Amino acid sequence: MWFHLCKTCNWSGVLQIRAGAAGRYSPSMRTVATARRGKRACETPCGAPDQLRLPGKRAGHFLVFLAVAVACLLSAVEPIFAATFETFLEPAQVVDISTPYRDRITKIHVRENDHVHRGTLLAELGTGVLKARLAEAEQAAREHGDIDAARALVSMRKNRVRMLAELKKTGNARPQELSTAQTELSMARAQLQGALEKQRLKESEVEVIKAQIQEKQLISPIDGIVVTLYKQEAELIGGSDPQPLLTIAQLDPLHAVFHLPPPAAHSLDNRKQVPLLVAGQPTTGTIDFISPIIDAQSGTVTVRIILKNTEHSLDSGSRCTLVLNDIAPDTTTGEPTNDRTGTEKPAADQGSLQ
């Protein structure tokens, strides 16, 4: 068996191995192996001055040397990995609806699985006492007898001061009388100001009672779906009771929160579109947040991806897979650290996600 190594081409580029029966060369049996892409196999015939012959008994030593040389070259090149990371889709928001007031539920306007919008009336609590107080406060706010009396007194005091001022000019009024009249006018004006302030307080009380009645009406703060209804009509709620009335989940958009190793997280950019697999179906998401810190316990970086779900075709809780190509290996293990699965795949096999 003879091995021929081309000296004209790059030694790591083309290797020709020719084997013949009984250790003799047979030009009809030739195998050409190319180690570097883009290099054409050497076509020089056997015996050319630019060929190096190695006898069969030295072939084993040569192959060992060649393997060591190739390993050294590959160790100097940073390998490229494609890594997969898995998580589960989550609602953008989950809100528990309750009240700080201990009261009885009088009316529930929604059921489980109902779609609600921001501002939708969900339920009403008992407001009988508050409505009675509101009617009383509105009646008091409409009364203006004290204000009218104070204004009349101010008008009378003004006329007295003006009259005494005219009499003083002719010497028919003493200065003390004019000073007393001016003091009484100031007091009348103060009484009018007090009556006006009391009127404003009554109007403010009306607004406070209206706000309390509005708090008895439980309103949806987000667009979403009623996922759980904990209470029924006529039950008590609020106060020391920790159980809410119902729970609303916002399912458009959905969030996918990944905990990635630092090399994978650093390869991403905010607002970048990334390919995902949700329940085996390809889709895309937008990177919304990349944590600026590394979690000390897990050694990972939190990355949040937003998925549009206008048609509600994606289910919250579905398995979501992120595939990242060209990921540098971990400096301690030499391999990419994958989330949940620990699966490593060649970059060429990920075409289905593009």
C-alpha positions, 0 to 999 in steps of 0.5 A: 500500500502506498500513500501519496501526499501532494507537495504542490498543493497545501498539505492540509488541503489535498491528500491522495491515497492510492492502494494496490494489491500486494503492496504494488501501485495500481493506477486504476485504484485511486482515492482522493480526499479533500479536507478543505472546501474550495480546493481541487484534488491534485491530478498529478500522476504517480512518481511526479517530483512534487509527490511524496511516497510513503511505504505501507509500513510507515502509513500508520505512523503518518496517519497518527501524525496527520491526525494530531496535526489536524486536531491542533488546527481545529483546536485553534478555531472557535467552534460554532454551535446552534442551541435550542432553548425552551420555555412556556408562553405566558399572558402579558398580564394577569390581574386579580379583581377585588375591592378594599371595602367589605361588601356584598356582591349585588350583580355580576355582569360577566362569566368565565371565558368572556372577552372584556375590554378596558373599562368594562363593568364586571360587577357591582357591590351594595351601594344602597347606603351610599346612594342615600348619602349622595342624595342628602349631600346633593340636596345640601349642596343645592341649598344657598340660604346662608350665602344669600343671607351673608351677601345681604348683610354685606350689601347692608354694611356697605350702604351704612359705610357709604352713608356715614362717609357722606355724613362725616364730610358735612360733620354730621357723623363722628369718626368712631361711627364710621370706623365701627361701620367699616369693621362690621362690613369686614365681618359681614364679608368674612361671613360670606366667605365662610358660607361660600367655603361651606358650600364648596365643602358640600359639593366636594362631599358629593364628589367623594360619595360619587367616587365611593359608589364608583369604587363599588363598581368593579371595572376591568383595567385591561383588555383580556379574558375572564379566566376564573370566577371565584365568587357568586352574587350575594357573597361577601368580598373584600376587607380581610378576605384575600380571595378576589372576585375574578381573574383576567388574563391579557392574551394579546400579546403573549410573553415568552421568558427565556433564561439564556447563558450569557453568550446566547443573550449577548448575541441578541438585540432589543426589538429584533425579530427572532424565529420561534417554534410554538407547539411545533409550528413556526412563528416569530417574536420580538425581543422586548427585554434583555436583562443587563445583569446575570443571575448569580444563582443560575448564571443566566440572563433573562430575555423576554420575547413578545408574540402577537396573538391578535387572532388568539391562535396561540395558547398560553402555556404552550411550549415555545422553542428558541433556536439560536445559531452561531453561539460561542461555547461556554468558556468552562465546558466548551459547549453551549449551555441550553435551557431545559433541553440541553440539546445541541443541533447543527446550524444546517438543520434549522432551515425550518425556522427561517 
